[in-house]
Amino acid sequence: MRRAAGVLLVWSLAASAGGRAQEPKALALPAPELERPVLRELRQRRTTRDFSPKALPMQEVSNLLWAAFGVNRPESGGRTAPSARNKQEIDVYVALAAGAYRYDAPGHALKPILARDIRSETGVQQFVAQVPVDLIFVADLTKTGDGPEQERLFYAAADAGFIAENVYLYGASRGLAVCVRGAINKAALAKTLGLRPEQRIILAQSVGYPAPPAAK
């Protein structure tokens, strides 16, 4: 019995040593091809909190919203950003100087919510009040099916993140300033927007032109 145990111990140590000897080595990668499409935009992607109050043209707003969560496959209703089980539970609300709207992706239109400027209510930072476009990502939990609410909110947060990154990439391609934000008085903003209890604010995101460099 002792001999068998000793043989087993020796075999185990040998196997362990052999495993260490075969551990994989780090692989050197070629340099990224930064002039390729998308990689160029990723090279420029950044968060900016210094905005110009200059309004964005409506064509820019149109392009921005389509890039964020527009319909890119009309035959199936597929969107530019993925969603868990294709529930498409995120609604994009848009706060402009002229008022607040909900983005209707299938119709590619802005549906009016409020006829007043609520930009200052979309976050706690001072700059949100003068940014030309503040987006609010709202999860409609009636679209997410059954399951624990915490789990559904987790997937909704991931889906909002995909949309926010599309906004960043579009902004980078156009030289726009972009800032995703989580510091929001959600209860107050939900009341302002008239949201139902099943609708939950996940994130906000500001988009505009960058502020001009400070004069020296």
N, C-alpha and C positions, 0 to 999 in steps of 0.2 A: 504494500500500500504506500509506504514512504517512498519507495523507488518510483512508483507511478506518479506520485505527486511531484517528485523532483523533476521527472521527465517533462511533465506538463508545465511546470514553472519555467524550465529552460526553453521549451517550445514557445511559450507565451512571450518571454523576453525577446527571443529571436524574431518572432513575428512583429513585435512592437518596433524593434530596431529596423527591421526591413521596411515597415510602413513609413518610418521617418525618412529613410533613405529615398523613398519614392514620392515624397511630397512634391507637388507641382511647383515650378519656378515661375516668377513674374515674367510676363511677356511684354516686350517693348512694342508699342503701337506706332504706326506711321502718324505723322502730324496730321491733324484734321484739315480737310480741304475747305478752308474758310470762305472761299469765293463761290462755293456752290449755293444754289437757292436754299432757303431756310437756314443754312448755317450762317449765311451773311446776316440774316435777321437775328439769329440767336447771339451772334457776336455783339450786336447793338442792344440787346434786351437788357433793360435796367429799370429800377424804380426811381421815379423823380417826384419830388415834392414841391418844386418851384415851377409854377404855372403862369402863363400869360392869360389874362382874362379875354383875349381875343376869341370870338366865337368860331366854331368849326363850321365850314359849309355843310349844308344838308347832304350833299353827295358824300362827303367824308363820313358823316354820321351813318348814312346808309351803308357804305362799305364796311364801316366798323361793326355795325350790328350784324350784318350778314356774316362777317368773319367770326364774330363771337359765337353765334348760335343759330345761324341761318340754315335754310333748307338747301342742301347741295345735291340732293338726289330726289327730284320732285316725284319720280315714279313710286318711290317708297316712303317719302317723307323723312328720309335720313338727314341728319344735321351735320354741321361742321365740327361739332364736339360730341364725344360719346356720352352715353348715360347708362347707368346700371339697368340691365334688362331692357334697354331702349325705352324707358319710361318717360323720358323727356320732361322730368318733373320741375325743372328750373325755369322760372319766368324771369325775364330780364326787364326790370323797370328802369326808365330813363328819366333823369331829372335835368331839365334844361331851364334857361332863364324864362322861357315862355310858359313852362308848366311841367307837369309830371305825366308820363306815358308808360304804357306797357307795350313791349315789342311783340307784335303778332308775326311770328316767323313764317307760317304758311302763306299769309297774305303780304308779307314784307311791308308792314305798315306800323305806325305808332298809334295806338289806341289811347285816347285822352283819359286821364285819371283825375287830374286837378288842374285848374286854370290859374295856378300861381307858382311862384318860384320857391321850391322847397330844398334847394341845393344845400343850404346851411344846415338842414336837418338830417342830411345823409351821413354825417360823421361828426366827430368831436374836434378834428383838426381845423384850424382857421381857413386853410386854403380851399376847403371843399365848397365854400360859399361863392367863390369867384371862378372856379373851374368851369369851362363851358359845358362839359358832359360828366355827370355822375351816374354811374350804373349801380343798380341794386339787384343782387341775385337772390331770388325768393324761391324756396322749395315748397311745392304744393304736395303735401303728404297724402292727399286723397288719390294721387296718381302712382304712389309707390307700392301699392298692394299691402298684403298682410306682413306680419313680422314685428319684432320689437321696435318701438319708436327710435331707440338709440341706434339700432342698426340701420334703419332707414335714413336717419339724419347723417350717419357716417357716409353712406353712399351719396347722399345729396351734397354733402360737403366736397366729396371727391369730384362730383360732376360739376359743381360750381368752379372748382379749381381748374378743370379742363377749359371751361369757357374763359376764365380769367387769363389763362396762358395764351389762348387765341387772341385776346385783346392785346396782350403784351407783344405778340409777334406782329400783329397788324400795325400797332403803334411803332414798333422798331422799323418796319418797312417804310413808314411814312415820316419818320423823324418826329413823332409825337411824344409827349410826356405822359407817362402812365404810372399810376400808383394803386395797388390793390390794398383794401383797408378792412380791418376787422373791428376797429374801435368805433362802435355805433351804439347809440341809444336805441336798441332794437324795439323795445316796447313802445317808445314814443313814435318812432318812424312807422311801425306797423299800424298804429292808430291813425297817423296822418294819411297813410296810403289806403286805409280802410280794409286791411287784410283780415281774412277769416282766421280763427284759431288754428286751423290746419295749415296755414301758410306761415312759413318761418323764414325770416331773413338770415341768410348765410354770410354773405360778404358784400362789400361795396367796392367800386373801382372808379377812379377819376381819370379822365382823359382830356387832353388839350394840347395846346402848343407849349413848348418849354418857355420859361421866362427868359428874356434877353439877358445876356451877361451884364453883370453890374459894371457901371462905368468906373474906371480907375482914376 
